[in-house]
Structure formats: C-alpha cells, structure tokens
Amino acid sequence: MQIDFVFIIIVLILSVVVHEVAHGYAANMLGDPTARIAGRLTLNPIRHLDLFGSILLPGLLVLSSSPFLFGYAKPVPYNPYNLRNQKWGEAWVAAAGPLINIVIALFFAVLIRVGVAGNFLTPAFVELASVIIYINVLLAVINLLPIPPLDGSKVLSVILPLGLSMQYSNFRNIMERNIFLSFGLLILFIIVFGAPIFRFIGTISTFLAGI
C-alpha cells in the first residue's frame, strides 16, 4: 500500500503536539504552571502548530522525497526557576517530550505484535502503524541530540561535570538566542552524521514494527 502524504503529515503533527504537551505537563507536575496558564496543556493542534515547522517544512521534505523527515511545534513555555528541583527539573521537563514519543512507538509495536499473533490486524494497518512508530522514534532520537535548543542539550547540561556543564550551558544560551545559528548547526550535524543516525532510526523502527 502507498502511504498517503496527508497521513504522514497528520501523524507528524499529532506526534509533535503530544511531544510539546508532555513538556508542559512535566513542568506543571514539577511546580511550574506557565504552560497550563498559557492554555498549552491541550491536544488541540491549533494551540501548538508552527506554520513553518509543523506544516511547510515537513511538507517540503515529503514532497521532495527527502531521506529524512522532521518537524516541530511552537515550544511550550515554562519558567525553569519555578521548578521545585533546580538541579534535575529542567532535564526532566526536556526529557518528557522524547519519552512520550518512545512510549507511543512502544505502544504501536506491542499492538502490531499482539494483532499479528491474534490475526486480527490487516497488512494495511500494520504498515500505517509502522509509519507511526518510525515518526515517533525519529522525533525521540533527533530531539535527544545535544544541539541547542533540542531537548538533548538540556539533559546534557545536567549530566556533565560541573565545570563542563557551566561551559556547555553558556554555549547553549548563545545558541538559543540565535535560532538561525542553532538551525544551521543542526543541518550541518545531519549532513555530517545523518547517514548513521537515520540508519539507527530505521533499524530501531524496523525492529519495533517486527517487519
């Protein structure tokens, strides 16, 4: 079956929306109500969509038969100074997005295996579920790269020894103030390391889908 372009975009949009909502819920649970007050703890895509990052960018990548797919929503606002745990709080908020994408991928992996074993899933559904798995694994892996402003940069800041953490945090602050520099660094990273990264994403997705 030919996976429809519209289906891919819808899955990507919903996956990035859930990703952002997870950040907001994690921040709220850890003491910062900023996202809740801003009305961003909702699965309504309209509250989260970024015209370029959620629609135009992934659409262009799909239409151009790009070897990789990516998209993003408007970041959920939060104030790290409100978090109860000042050492690990920001890392937990950052990790919540990729973690929910991993949970979604695992859910559909289990669904495929149970469905195939019970012989009640059609091949078409298995293929669609495989796309959902791939997109969510992709979002988890890419967002965990240690490139500001991706989630991995916030996690790495906490994991590094104090001296390196302070230096990396300064670098992160500079990059986050210049989104074009951050975006350029991400593109450069993907050009240099993209092949092994996407092979890894494909391998994990294929394993989870069981195909």
Buried (B, 14 or more C-beta within 10 A) or exposed (E): EEBEEEEBBEBBBBBBBBBBBBBBBBBBEBEBBBBBEEEBBBEEBEBBBBEEBBBEBBBEBBEEEEEEBBBBBBBBBBEBEBBEEEEBBBBBBBBBBBBBBBEBBBBBBEBBBEBBEEEEBEEEBBBBBBBBBBBBBBBBBBBBBBBBBBBBBBBBBBEBEEEEBEEBBEEBEEBBEEEEEBEEBBEEBBEEEBEEBBEEBEEBBBEBBEB
